[in-house]
Amino acid sequence: MTSDDNKRFLRLLLASSKGALFLNSAQAGCREQDAIQAVACAITPCGLTSLTMDIRQFGNTGDYFTALENIPPEVAVAHFTGCSEWIRNKVYSDDPSSTLQFIHRINLFRESMFQIPVKKIWWLDDEAIGFLAREATDLWSWRAGVFVIDPDKSFHCRSSPPAPSA
């Protein structure tokens, strides 16, 4: 993702409607936490706060939706990590009906998810993004964007303004 792409992502994140879902992937070799920190650092000057939750802590999609409903109203952006593994655990379950139920639930509850005002960012790998595009088409159609974040080319956080040139 180029610096312009990162700016485009930020503009879309800030301008998106409440409840929007973004699917993001940290570039190969990039730590997910570095990318999350870069996004958080970029939105803070805009008066937005964020939180990070590991989605794997939720046993099922119902637990995930309950957690969404309990996010404090002052939080504008929620980062969900562990999404790829969470999806794989549901999809590659030993019980085929569990896989179908998971797909059905995330498609069925997409409207409820978007009514929750926090902007959601799911951090996924390419395999999980491909799965959602192919199998969870209802949810996929509601996404606000799919981005690859590269903190080396993205949001430069500064604790103080740059020094004036001499």
N, C-alpha and C positions, 0 to 999 in steps of 0.2 A: 504494500500500500504506500503510495507516495504521500508526500506532505499535503498535496492538494486533496487526495482521497481522504486523509485524516480530517482535514478541515471540512470536507463535504459530510463526513460522518457526524462531526460535532454539530454542524448546522442542522442536519436532519434530526439528530437526537434532541437538540434544543427546541426545534420547531415542531416536532412530532406531537401528535395528540397524546393526551394522558392515556396510559395503558398500552402504549406501543410495545411491540416485541422486536428486538434486534437479535440477529444471530451473528456472533462474532467468533473469529478464530485468531489466536495469536500466531504470528508467522513462525515458521519452523525455526527452532533454536531460540525462540523468544519465550520467556517465562510468562505464563498467564497472569501472575500477580503483578509483573512489571507493567503489562498492558492495562490492567485494571487500575493500577496506581496512576498511570498516565492519563486515563480517562477521568478519574476522580480529580486529579490535579487541574485538568482543563475545565471541568464544570464548576468547581468551587468558586472561581471569581464571578460566575454568573448567578451566584446565590443558591446553587443546587447542592444537595447533600446526597450521598449514596451509601449503600451498605452492600456487603458481600455475604452470600450464604452458599454452602455446599449443598446442592440439590440431592446428593446421595443420602442425606440424612432423612429424607422423606421416603417412607416405605411404599407409598403409592401416589397416584396423581391427586387423590383427595387430600392427602396430607400436604402436598405442594400448594394446592389452592387455599387451604386453611392458613398456611404460612403467608401467602400473598395477602389474604384478607387482614392479617394481623400486623402488616408492615405499618409503622407509624406514619401519620399523614405528612410529616415534615420531610420524609425521604422521597426524593424525586426519581432516583435511579437505583434499581436493585440488580446487582451482578449475581448470576447463578453459575457457580463453578461445578465441575464434576458432571456436567450434563451428558457428555459423550458416554461416559461409563454408565451413568444412570439409564440412558436410553438402551445401550447394549445389554445391560442386565435384564431389562424388560423384554427386549426384542429377541434375544437369544436364550430365553428361558427354556427350560426342559418341557414346559407346558405350552403347546402352540396356542391354546385358548387364552393364555396370559398375554401373549404377544398381540393377538387380535383385540383383546380387551384394552390394552394399553393404547393402541392406535385409535380405537374407537373413543376412548375417554379424552385423549388430548385433542382430537378433532371436535368432539361433542362440546367440550367445555371451553373452547376457544373464545366464544362470546363472553362468557363469565370472566375469563382471564383478562380480556381487554376492558371490561368495565371497572376493574381495579385500577385506580389512577396511576400507580407507580409505573415508570417505564422500565421494562424488563430487558436485561441483556443476558442471553444464554451463551456461554462460552463453549464452543463445540469444535470437534475436529472435522476434517473433510468427510469422513465416513458418516458421521452422525448428521451432518448437513445434507448429504446425499440421501440418507434414509428418510429424513423429514420431507425432502422435496418429492421423493417417490411415493412414500407410504402414508404420510400425514398431510395430504394435499389441502385439506380444509384449513388446518393450522398454517401451513406454508403460505397459503394465499393471503393470510392476514399479517404476514411479517412486514415490518417497516423497512427492513434492509438486511443484507448480508455483507459483512465487512471483514477484512483481514487487517488486524492492527499490527503495526510495526512501531514499537516505541522509539526506535532509533531515528525514525523519520517523522515522528508525530508531534505530540503536544509537549512543548518545552515548558517545564515548570520552572518558575523563578521565584525565589523568596523575596527578591528585590528587583527593581527595574535595572536594565542594563546601564552600565556607566556611560556618561556622555562622551562622545568622541572629542578628542583634543583639537 
